[in-house]
Amino acid sequence: MEQSVAIHTVQSYNMYQTYKLKSPLKLTNGFRHKTIILPKGSVVTGLNDGTGNLQNIDSTTLSIKNQKKVFKKLGNWHLSFAMIKNNDGATQPYTRNTSFSINSLASFPQLSVKKAETQYDLAATTLPFISVTADNQLAYHSHGEIYQATRYAKIKKFKRTHSTITYYLSDPLKGVTTKRIKVGKAYQYRLNFKLGHVFQNRDSYNGDAGGYDITVNSDKQAFLMM
């Protein structure tokens, strides 16, 4: 069967595409009352308007330093919005292959901690979640509606296959199950993720069958990818 070209093509509407800013980018929140400027060279994940401009960026994937600046000034917003429409923010793809990005795509989606209430479609809005940042930190967010990282640990190295990814952290990360292993004279904390089963959730209001989500297993811990 002929393989679709779209599998290998990054679409302009893909929120996981990554960029390195060629110039400073002014951001605002949904009210447009406050602004902040990300410096040139910042790595971001965001939505391209199709002509090389960023419409918005995912605040949870910014470097920890940039996250702190954005959340302090703009408040608790998952997405920050470009203040200027023609900003050239999406003209330079971020091409380094790291634990954060591969082939200019953010390679690790936001994963919610899977709990009993996950059977309902709105559960992920309140559950803790993890993400990987542009400066290669694994970040833990203690509540689904609060986007700034609660705590984080540096990813020292990583391994990928078509269905698994393994991270080796500098330190244990509370809320995430890791295994301590010796590397030379030091220790690192191994964390495996593997695609699991697909399940159908329930409508939060009436309990009817809803959409489909996928489980991501990490040893004895499970996460949810919506």
N, C-alpha and C positions, 0 to 999 in steps of 0.2 A: 504494500500500500504506500502510495506517495505521501511523504511527510509534509505537513503544512508549514509554509514559510513563517507563519505567525508565531510558531513555537520559538523561533530564534530571533524574532523581531521585537524590540521594545516599543510598545505603543505609547503615544503621547499622553493617554489618560491613565497610564500605569503609575499608581502611587508609590511603587517600590523602586522607581528609578532614582539613581543617586547622581549628584552633581558636586563639583568643586567650584565655589564662587570665584569668578574672575574679577569681581568688584564687590564692594560692600552692598548688602541687601537690607533695605528698610522693611521691617515687619510690623504688623499691628494685630490687635485681637479683633474679635467679632464686632465690637462696638466702635472700633476705629478712633478711640479717644487717646490711646497710648501707643507709642512706637518705640522700637529698639532697632539698632543696626547690627547685623552680623558682619564680622570683618571679612575682608577678602581672604580667600583660601579656606574658608569654612566648608565642611562637607555636609551636605543636606540631602534629605529624601523628600521628594515633593512632586506635585502635579504640574506637568508641562502643558502650556496652552497650545502647543503645536507649532509655535513660531519662535521658540527659544526663550520664552519667559516663564518664570515660576508663578503659579497662581497661589499656591500655599505650600507649606512644609509641615512635616510630622515632627512636632516638638520632642517626642519621646525618643527619636533616633539621633538627635543632635549630640555632640560631645557633651560630657558632663558639665564642662565649663560653660558652654553656650546654653545648655539647658537651664542652668542656675540663673543666668542673665535674663533669659526669656521669661521664665516663670516669675521671677522677682518683679519684672517690669510689667508684663502683660497679663499676669494672673494665670488661673488654671484652665488653659485651653489646649486640647489635644493637637489641633491644627493652628498654626500661625499664618497670617495672610500677608501676601506681598502688598505693600502700601502703594507702590508704583506699578502700573500695568506693564509698561515696557521696561523691564529690569534686566534682561539678558542673563538671568540667573540659571537658565537651563541650556546654556550654549556650550558648557564644558563638562561632559560626563566624567564621573569619578571612576577611573579605570583600574585602580589598584585592587588586586584580589586579596582580601583580608577576611577576618572572621565576621566583619560587618557587611562586606559587599563582594560580589563576584560578577564579572562581566557587566559592571555598572548598575547592578541591581542589588538592593538590600536583600540579603540572603536568608534572613531570619525574621519571620513575622512576629507580631505581638501574640504571645500565648497566655491565655488565662489559666489559672490553676483550676483543675477540674474537681468539682465537688458535687454533692448530691443534687443541688439546685440547678446544676448545669443542664438538666433535662428541659428547662424552660428557656425560651429564646432570648429573654432579656437579662439572663443571669450574668453574662460577661460584663455588663455595665457596672457591676458592683464587686465582682471577684478580683482578687489580687492577680497581677499579670507580670510577665517578664518581657524584656526587650533587649536588643543589642544596639549599642550606641556607636556613633561614628568614630570615637576614639577607642573602640574595641573593649568596651566594658559590658559585662552582663549585668543588667539592672533589674532590680526587684521593686515593684510598685505595690504597696500594701492594700490599695483599694482601687477598683476599676474606674472610679470617677475622679481620682486624684492622680494627675499624670506625671508630676515630678518624681524622679526615682527616690525611693526610700533609702535604699542601700545598693551597693554595686561592688563588683570585683573584676579585676583586670583579666582578660583572656590572654593567656601566655602563648598558647598554640591551639590548633584546631585541625580536625580531619573531617572530610566530607565524602559521602558516597551518594548514590542516587536517592536513597531513602533514609539515610542517617547522617547525623552530625555529632561530633564529639568535641567538647571544649575542655581545656585544661586551665583552671582558674588559679590566680595567685593566692587566693584566700577562700575559705569556706564562705558561703552566702546563705544567711539565715532565710528559711522559707523554701530553699531549693536543696534537694538531696544530692550530695556529692560523695565521692569516694576518695580518700586521701591516698596518694601514691608517691613513692620516692622517686625523684628525678635528680640524679647526681647526689649532691649533699643536701639538697633542699626538698621540700614537698610541694606538690601541686594537687589540685582538687578536680577530679575528673567528673564530667557530666555528659551523659549520653542521651541523645534524642533520636527516637525512631518513630516513623509514621505508624499509627495504629488503625483501629477500625473506624469506619464511618457510622454515625448514628443519626437518627432523626429526632429533633427536639420537639417540644410541645409549646403551643401558644400560651403566653403568660396570662392571658385574660380568661380564656375558656377551656384550656387544656387540650384543644384539638391538635392534630398532627401539624408540625411546622416544617421548617427547612432542615437542611442536612449540615452537620458539622463533622470534623475529623479529630480523633484523639491523637495526641503526640505523647508517647510514653518515654519516661526517663527513669530507668530502673523500676522502682516500686511506686514512683510518683507519676501522675498523669496530668496532662495539660490539654487545653482545648484550642483548636484553630478554627475560627469561624469563616 
